[in-house]
């Protein structure tokens, strides 16, 4: 590999909780360019009373994106990343039913049953996964009737990679979100027995950068491609992909801020103390080794929910407009615990905040400007507290916070975070998840160095962050 080698073109399929998109990447030792070629909404629905992801709509968008990318360049490979915990059940290569959304409440009834067989403290010691009722462990425990019909359980990125032509595989970062992966990196038989799920239903675990197959002729023809690109298992959990593309230097915490806020530090060893468990700290496998030690908190999803409510009431405001309005609101609004279960299902956010404040004798914010300011103040406070807590529990020193994802575009959030944490905040790249996806594919193709630090240096040179001081 040299600076004179031609760049490679790859397609990053980046699936989020509210939309899916295809990004065309052009990568070389001194080159890192991305262009969105297709975006589709990701709207779950509950036609049978169970909230399900619209995977067929996402699949149609992926084909459209591949077709648009193929018109612009010869595609070397394609990789898929997505949110964690959810999965598809297959039998004989066919999807049995629409994958259930993690916000569907079915899993709640399985928590006590699993804990009666294996308390969470025992799970945590083996997997390092924080307790959330949405974890795959509890979803599968609640899905026993369908599980009995299946011969394969696939994380969401693996499901789409298989449809593209890849062999069944669970990339390590996405596998570590399930609560079923031992800290040593393989499926944990004791946890599987507590669900219960047969180990034979789970695909092999592979590291990021593994070529799992080649696109089928049928898919290539449907997308209008001239060639059949490789299918690469990228850092399939969007958080791990985003952190890979976070140009961390020195002693810095990371925040991947989209629908969720993932706040933490990198660590060579897992953090599995009882204090860490009770603090809601999770340990995710990191690209290149080690762990992402972080807390999973509310992100900007509630602001999207608030926008939806205002839109239904006849007020259409963009995020940029809301941030401008909120910037003019004086301090003094309450700091709300957005991780309270009251907010977990969304809805009319202004009313929910009013209810939360009313129970505590606090003045409720009124209207889009005040509600947005309250949300951003509350997020900044939660992010700052989570950064300091994870750093302390992991015995890591932090001198800065680096925020990537959609939150990096929100200047007010970044300024508030700097003020609440007392630390410099480096913002960007906003497209970190897609960049991480592209970097792993370029590494797999031999177009760039396989060192995480070298990949981050390339991001720093091509996508320099914005500095916000306390």
C-alpha positions as CSV (number, residue, x, y, z in Angstrom):
1,X,0.0,0.0,0.0
2,X,1.3,3.4,-1.0
3,X,0.0,6.9,-1.5
4,X,0.0,6.3,-5.2
5,X,-2.2,3.2,-5.0
6,X,-5.7,3.9,-6.5
7,X,-8.4,4.3,-3.9
8,X,-11.1,1.7,-3.3
9,X,-14.8,2.3,-3.5
10,X,-17.0,0.6,-0.8
11,X,-20.6,0.9,0.3
12,X,-21.5,1.4,3.9
13,X,-25.0,0.3,4.8
14,X,-25.8,2.2,8.0
15,X,-29.1,1.3,9.6
16,X,-30.4,3.5,12.5
17,X,-33.5,3.5,14.6
18,X,-35.2,6.2,12.5
19,X,-33.6,5.8,9.1
20,X,-31.3,3.6,7.0
21,X,-28.9,4.9,4.4
22,X,-26.2,3.8,2.0
23,X,-23.0,5.7,1.8
24,X,-20.5,5.5,-1.0
25,X,-17.0,5.6,0.4
26,X,-13.7,6.4,-1.5
27,X,-10.7,5.5,0.6
28,X,-6.9,5.5,0.3
29,X,-3.9,6.2,2.6
30,X,-4.6,10.0,2.4
31,X,-8.2,10.0,1.2
32,X,-11.4,9.5,3.1
33,X,-14.6,10.6,1.3
34,X,-18.2,9.7,1.8
35,X,-21.3,10.5,-0.1
36,X,-24.9,9.5,0.8
37,X,-26.5,7.8,-2.2
38,X,-29.7,6.7,-0.6
39,X,-31.8,7.2,2.6
40,X,-35.0,5.6,3.6
41,X,-37.1,6.0,6.7
42,X,-37.1,3.2,9.3
43,X,-40.7,3.2,10.5
44,X,-41.7,0.3,12.8
45,X,-45.3,-0.8,12.8
46,X,-47.5,-3.2,14.9
47,X,-49.9,-4.8,12.5
48,X,-50.4,-7.8,14.7
49,X,-50.1,-5.9,18.0
50,X,-46.3,-6.5,18.2
51,X,-44.0,-3.7,17.2
52,X,-41.8,-4.8,14.4
53,X,-39.0,-3.3,12.2
54,X,-39.8,-2.8,8.5
55,X,-36.8,-4.8,7.3
56,X,-38.3,-5.2,3.8
57,X,-38.5,-1.5,3.4
58,X,-34.9,-1.2,4.6
59,X,-33.9,-4.0,2.1
60,X,-35.5,-2.1,-0.8
61,X,-33.5,1.0,0.3
62,X,-30.3,-1.0,0.4
63,X,-30.9,-2.2,-3.2
64,X,-31.6,1.4,-4.3
65,X,-28.4,2.6,-2.6
66,X,-26.3,-0.2,-4.2
67,X,-27.7,0.7,-7.6
68,X,-26.9,4.4,-7.1
69,X,-23.4,3.6,-5.9
70,X,-22.8,1.2,-8.8
71,X,-23.7,4.0,-11.3
72,X,-20.8,6.1,-9.8
73,X,-18.0,3.6,-9.3
74,X,-17.0,-0.1,-9.3
75,X,-17.8,-1.3,-5.8
76,X,-15.2,-3.4,-4.0
77,X,-17.3,-4.4,-1.1
78,X,-20.3,-3.7,1.1
79,X,-20.7,-3.8,4.9
80,X,-23.7,-3.4,7.2
81,X,-23.9,-1.9,10.7
82,X,-27.0,-1.3,12.8
83,X,-28.3,-0.9,16.3
84,X,-27.8,-3.7,18.8
85,X,-29.9,-6.3,20.7
86,X,-32.5,-7.1,18.1
87,X,-32.4,-10.1,15.8
88,X,-34.1,-12.1,13.0
89,X,-35.2,-15.8,13.3
90,X,-34.6,-18.0,10.2
91,X,-35.4,-21.5,9.1
92,X,-33.9,-23.0,6.0
93,X,-32.6,-19.5,5.1
94,X,-36.0,-17.9,5.3
95,X,-37.1,-15.2,7.8
96,X,-39.9,-16.6,10.0
97,X,-41.4,-13.2,11.0
98,X,-40.6,-9.5,11.1
99,X,-37.9,-8.8,13.7
100,X,-39.4,-7.4,16.9
101,X,-38.5,-3.8,17.9
102,X,-36.7,-3.5,21.2
103,X,-39.4,-1.0,22.4
104,X,-42.1,-3.6,22.2
105,X,-42.8,-4.6,25.8
106,X,-42.9,-8.4,25.3
107,X,-39.5,-8.9,26.8
108,X,-40.4,-7.4,30.2
109,X,-42.3,-10.5,31.2
110,X,-39.2,-12.7,30.7
111,X,-36.8,-10.8,33.0
112,X,-37.8,-12.4,36.3
113,X,-37.8,-15.9,34.7
114,X,-34.3,-15.5,33.4
115,X,-33.1,-14.0,36.7
116,X,-34.6,-17.0,38.6
117,X,-32.2,-19.2,36.6
118,X,-29.3,-16.8,36.4
119,X,-29.2,-13.5,38.4
120,X,-27.9,-10.5,36.5
121,X,-24.9,-10.3,38.8
122,X,-23.9,-13.7,37.5
123,X,-24.5,-12.7,33.9
124,X,-22.5,-9.5,34.3
125,X,-19.5,-11.4,35.7
126,X,-19.4,-13.6,32.5
127,X,-20.5,-11.1,29.8
128,X,-20.0,-7.6,31.2
129,X,-23.3,-6.5,29.7
130,X,-25.4,-3.9,31.6
131,X,-28.9,-4.8,32.6
132,X,-31.6,-3.6,30.2
133,X,-34.9,-5.4,29.7
134,X,-34.4,-5.0,26.0
135,X,-31.2,-7.1,26.0
136,X,-31.3,-10.1,23.6
137,X,-31.2,-12.4,26.5
138,X,-34.7,-11.4,27.6
139,X,-36.1,-11.0,24.1
140,X,-35.2,-14.6,23.3
141,X,-36.6,-15.8,26.6
142,X,-39.9,-14.2,25.6
143,X,-39.7,-15.6,22.1
144,X,-39.6,-19.3,22.9
145,X,-42.6,-20.2,20.7
146,X,-40.9,-18.8,17.6
147,X,-37.5,-19.9,18.7
148,X,-38.7,-23.5,18.6
149,X,-39.3,-23.1,14.9
150,X,-36.0,-21.5,14.0
151,X,-32.7,-23.0,13.0
152,X,-30.7,-19.7,13.1
153,X,-30.7,-16.5,15.2
154,X,-29.0,-13.6,13.4
155,X,-28.3,-10.1,14.7
156,X,-29.8,-7.5,12.5
157,X,-26.5,-6.7,10.5
158,X,-25.9,-10.4,10.0
159,X,-29.5,-10.8,8.7
160,X,-28.9,-8.2,6.0
161,X,-25.3,-9.5,5.2
162,X,-26.8,-12.9,4.7
163,X,-29.4,-11.5,2.3
164,X,-26.6,-9.9,0.4
165,X,-24.7,-13.2,0.1
166,X,-22.6,-13.5,3.2
167,X,-22.3,-16.7,5.2
168,X,-23.9,-16.7,8.7
169,X,-21.7,-14.9,11.1
170,X,-21.9,-12.6,14.1
171,X,-19.3,-9.9,14.1
172,X,-17.8,-9.6,17.6
173,X,-18.9,-6.0,18.5
174,X,-22.6,-6.7,17.6
175,X,-22.4,-10.1,19.4
176,X,-21.2,-8.3,22.5
177,X,-24.5,-6.3,22.7
178,X,-26.6,-9.4,23.1
179,X,-25.7,-10.2,26.7
180,X,-24.8,-13.8,25.5
181,X,-21.1,-13.3,24.6
182,X,-18.5,-14.2,27.2
183,X,-15.8,-11.6,27.8
184,X,-13.3,-14.0,26.3
185,X,-15.1,-13.5,22.9
186,X,-17.3,-16.6,22.4
187,X,-20.9,-17.4,23.1
188,X,-21.3,-18.2,26.8
189,X,-23.0,-21.6,27.4
190,X,-24.1,-20.9,30.9
191,X,-26.0,-17.7,29.8
192,X,-27.5,-19.6,26.9
193,X,-28.8,-22.3,29.1
194,X,-30.5,-19.7,31.4
195,X,-32.5,-18.3,28.4
196,X,-32.7,-21.1,27.2
197,X,-31.3,-21.1,23.6
198,X,-29.4,-23.9,21.9
199,X,-25.8,-22.9,21.0
200,X,-26.4,-24.5,17.6
201,X,-28.8,-21.7,16.7
202,X,-26.1,-19.0,16.9
203,X,-23.6,-18.2,14.1
204,X,-19.9,-18.2,14.6
205,X,-18.3,-15.1,16.0
206,X,-15.9,-13.3,13.7
207,X,-13.7,-10.2,14.0
208,X,-14.4,-7.0,12.2
209,X,-12.8,-7.0,8.7
210,X,-13.7,-10.6,7.9
211,X,-14.9,-11.3,4.4
212,X,-18.0,-13.4,4.9
213,X,-18.9,-14.0,1.3
214,X,-19.6,-12.4,-2.1
215,X,-22.8,-10.8,-3.2
216,X,-25.1,-13.2,-5.0
217,X,-25.8,-12.7,-8.7
218,X,-29.5,-12.3,-7.9
219,X,-28.8,-9.4,-5.6
220,X,-26.3,-7.8,-7.9
221,X,-28.7,-8.0,-10.8
222,X,-31.5,-6.6,-8.7
223,X,-29.3,-3.6,-7.8
224,X,-28.1,-3.2,-11.3
225,X,-24.4,-3.8,-10.4
226,X,-21.9,-4.8,-13.0
227,X,-19.8,-6.8,-10.5
228,X,-20.4,-8.9,-7.4
229,X,-18.7,-7.1,-4.5
230,X,-17.4,-8.8,-1.4
231,X,-19.6,-8.8,1.7
232,X,-17.5,-7.7,4.8
233,X,-18.4,-8.0,8.4
234,X,-17.6,-4.5,9.6
235,X,-17.8,-3.3,13.2
236,X,-21.5,-4.2,13.0
237,X,-22.7,-2.4,16.1
238,X,-23.0,1.3,15.2
239,X,-21.4,2.4,18.5
240,X,-18.2,0.4,17.9
241,X,-18.1,1.6,14.3
242,X,-18.5,5.2,15.5
243,X,-15.9,4.9,18.2
244,X,-13.4,3.4,15.7
245,X,-13.8,6.6,13.6
246,X,-13.6,8.9,16.7
247,X,-10.2,10.6,16.4
248,X,-9.4,10.1,20.1
249,X,-6.0,11.4,21.3
250,X,-4.6,11.2,24.8
251,X,-7.0,10.8,27.7
252,X,-10.4,11.4,26.2
253,X,-13.9,10.1,26.8
254,X,-16.2,9.3,23.9
255,X,-19.9,10.0,23.3
256,X,-21.7,8.5,20.3
257,X,-24.8,10.6,20.2
258,X,-27.8,9.7,18.0
259,X,-31.1,8.3,19.2
260,X,-29.1,7.0,22.1
261,X,-26.2,8.5,23.9
262,X,-23.3,6.0,24.5
263,X,-20.8,7.6,26.9
264,X,-17.6,6.1,28.1
265,X,-13.9,5.3,27.7
266,X,-11.7,2.7,26.0
267,X,-10.1,0.1,28.3
268,X,-7.7,-2.8,27.7
269,X,-9.6,-4.8,30.3
270,X,-13.3,-5.1,31.2
271,X,-14.8,-3.4,34.2
272,X,-17.1,-5.8,36.0
273,X,-17.2,-4.7,39.6
274,X,-20.5,-4.7,41.4
275,X,-20.4,-0.9,41.5
276,X,-20.0,-0.8,37.7
277,X,-23.0,-3.2,37.4
278,X,-25.2,-1.1,39.6
279,X,-24.1,2.0,37.7
280,X,-25.3,0.5,34.4
281,X,-21.9,0.2,32.8
282,X,-21.5,-2.1,29.9
283,X,-18.4,-3.6,28.2
284,X,-18.5,-3.9,24.5
285,X,-15.8,-5.5,22.3
286,X,-13.7,-2.9,20.5
287,X,-12.2,-3.1,17.1
288,X,-8.6,-4.2,17.4
289,X,-9.0,-5.5,20.9
290,X,-9.9,-4.2,24.3
291,X,-13.3,-2.9,25.4
292,X,-15.6,0.1,25.1
293,X,-16.7,0.7,28.7
294,X,-19.7,2.9,28.6
295,X,-23.2,3.8,29.9
296,X,-26.1,3.6,27.6
297,X,-28.3,6.8,28.1
298,X,-31.0,8.6,26.4
299,X,-29.9,10.5,23.3
300,X,-31.7,12.8,20.8
301,X,-34.6,10.4,20.2
302,X,-36.8,12.4,22.6
303,X,-36.1,15.6,20.6
304,X,-37.3,13.7,17.5
305,X,-40.4,12.5,19.4
306,X,-41.1,16.1,20.5
307,X,-40.7,17.3,16.9
308,X,-43.3,14.7,15.8
309,X,-45.8,15.8,18.5
310,X,-45.4,19.5,17.5
311,X,-45.7,18.6,13.8
312,X,-49.0,16.8,14.5
313,X,-50.2,19.9,16.3
314,X,-49.3,22.1,13.2
315,X,-45.9,23.4,14.2
316,X,-43.1,22.3,11.9
317,X,-39.6,23.1,13.2
318,X,-36.3,21.7,12.1
319,X,-33.6,20.8,14.6
320,X,-31.6,23.8,13.5
321,X,-34.6,26.1,14.2
322,X,-35.2,24.5,17.6
323,X,-31.6,24.9,18.6
324,X,-31.7,28.6,17.6
325,X,-34.8,29.1,19.7
326,X,-33.4,27.2,22.6
327,X,-30.2,29.2,22.5
328,X,-32.1,32.3,23.4
329,X,-33.8,30.8,26.5
330,X,-32.2,31.9,29.8
331,X,-30.8,29.4,32.3
332,X,-33.0,28.2,35.1
333,X,-35.0,25.3,33.6
334,X,-35.1,22.0,35.5
335,X,-32.6,19.3,34.8
336,X,-34.8,16.2,34.0
337,X,-33.8,12.6,34.3
338,X,-34.4,11.5,30.8
339,X,-33.5,7.9,31.6
340,X,-36.6,7.7,33.8
341,X,-38.9,4.9,32.6
342,X,-41.6,7.6,32.1
343,X,-39.8,8.5,28.9
344,X,-39.0,5.0,27.6
345,X,-41.9,4.7,25.2
346,X,-41.8,8.3,23.8
347,X,-45.0,10.1,22.8
348,X,-45.9,13.7,23.7
349,X,-42.6,14.7,25.2
350,X,-43.7,18.1,26.5
351,X,-46.5,16.5,28.4
352,X,-44.2,13.8,29.8
353,X,-41.7,16.4,31.0
354,X,-44.6,18.3,32.6
355,X,-45.7,15.2,34.4
356,X,-42.1,14.5,35.6
357,X,-41.7,18.1,36.8
358,X,-45.1,18.2,38.4
359,X,-44.4,15.1,40.6
360,X,-41.3,17.0,42.0
361,X,-42.9,20.4,42.4
362,X,-40.8,21.9,39.5
363,X,-41.8,24.4,36.9
364,X,-42.5,22.7,33.6
365,X,-40.9,24.1,30.4
366,X,-43.5,25.4,28.0
367,X,-43.4,25.4,24.2
368,X,-40.7,24.3,21.7
369,X,-38.0,26.7,22.8
370,X,-38.1,25.9,26.5
371,X,-38.7,22.1,26.0
372,X,-35.7,21.9,23.6
373,X,-33.5,23.9,26.0
374,X,-34.6,21.6,28.8
375,X,-33.9,18.5,26.8
376,X,-30.4,19.6,25.8
377,X,-29.5,20.8,29.3
378,X,-30.6,17.5,30.7
379,X,-28.7,15.5,28.1
380,X,-25.5,17.5,28.7
381,X,-25.8,16.9,32.4
382,X,-26.3,13.2,32.0
383,X,-23.5,12.9,29.5
384,X,-21.1,14.8,31.7
385,X,-22.0,12.6,34.7
386,X,-21.7,9.4,32.7
387,X,-18.3,10.4,31.4
388,X,-16.8,11.1,34.8
389,X,-18.4,7.9,36.3
390,X,-17.2,5.5,33.6
391,X,-13.7,7.1,33.7
392,X,-13.5,6.6,37.5
393,X,-14.8,3.0,37.4
394,X,-12.3,2.2,34.7
395,X,-9.5,4.0,36.4
396,X,-9.0,6.2,33.4
397,X,-8.0,9.8,33.4
398,X,-10.0,12.1,31.1
399,X,-8.9,15.5,29.9
400,X,-11.4,16.0,27.0
401,X,-14.7,14.6,25.7
402,X,-15.1,13.7,22.0
403,X,-18.6,13.6,20.7
404,X,-19.6,12.1,17.3
405,X,-22.8,11.3,15.6
406,X,-25.8,13.6,15.1
407,X,-25.1,15.3,18.5
408,X,-21.8,16.6,17.1
409,X,-23.8,18.9,14.8
410,X,-25.7,20.4,17.8
411,X,-23.5,23.4,18.8
412,X,-25.7,24.2,21.8
413,X,-25.5,20.7,23.1
414,X,-21.7,20.7,22.7
415,X,-21.4,24.1,24.5
416,X,-23.6,22.9,27.3
417,X,-21.6,19.7,27.6
418,X,-18.4,21.6,27.9
419,X,-19.9,23.8,30.6
420,X,-21.4,20.9,32.6
421,X,-18.3,18.7,32.4
422,X,-15.7,21.4,32.8
423,X,-13.7,19.8,29.9
424,X,-13.0,20.7,26.3
425,X,-15.4,19.1,23.9
426,X,-14.3,18.0,20.4
427,X,-17.2,17.6,18.1
428,X,-17.2,15.4,14.9
429,X,-17.3,13.7,12.6
430,X,-21.1,13.6,12.6
431,X,-20.9,10.6,10.2
432,X,-18.6,8.6,12.4
433,X,-20.6,5.4,12.2
434,X,-20.5,5.3,8.4
435,X,-16.9,6.3,8.4
436,X,-16.0,3.5,10.7
437,X,-17.9,1.1,8.5
438,X,-15.9,2.3,5.4
439,X,-12.6,2.2,7.3
440,X,-13.0,-1.5,8.1
441,X,-13.9,-2.4,4.5
442,X,-10.8,-0.4,3.3
443,X,-8.7,-2.2,5.8
444,X,-10.0,-5.5,4.7
445,X,-9.2,-4.6,1.1
446,X,-5.6,-3.6,2.0
447,X,-6.2,0.0,1.0
448,X,-5.2,1.4,4.4
449,X,-3.2,0.4,7.4
450,X,-5.0,-2.0,9.9
451,X,-3.8,0.1,12.9
452,X,-6.7,1.7,14.8
453,X,-4.5,4.7,15.6
454,X,-3.5,5.1,11.9
455,X,-7.2,4.9,10.9
456,X,-8.0,7.6,13.5
457,X,-5.2,9.7,12.2
458,X,-6.6,9.5,8.7
459,X,-10.0,10.7,10.1
460,X,-8.3,13.5,12.0
461,X,-6.6,14.7,8.8
462,X,-9.7,14.5,6.6
463,X,-12.5,15.3,9.1
464,X,-11.0,17.6,11.7
465,X,-13.2,18.1,14.8
466,X,-14.6,21.4,16.1
467,X,-13.4,22.5,19.6
468,X,-15.8,23.8,22.3
469,X,-14.2,25.1,25.4
470,X,-15.8,25.2,28.9
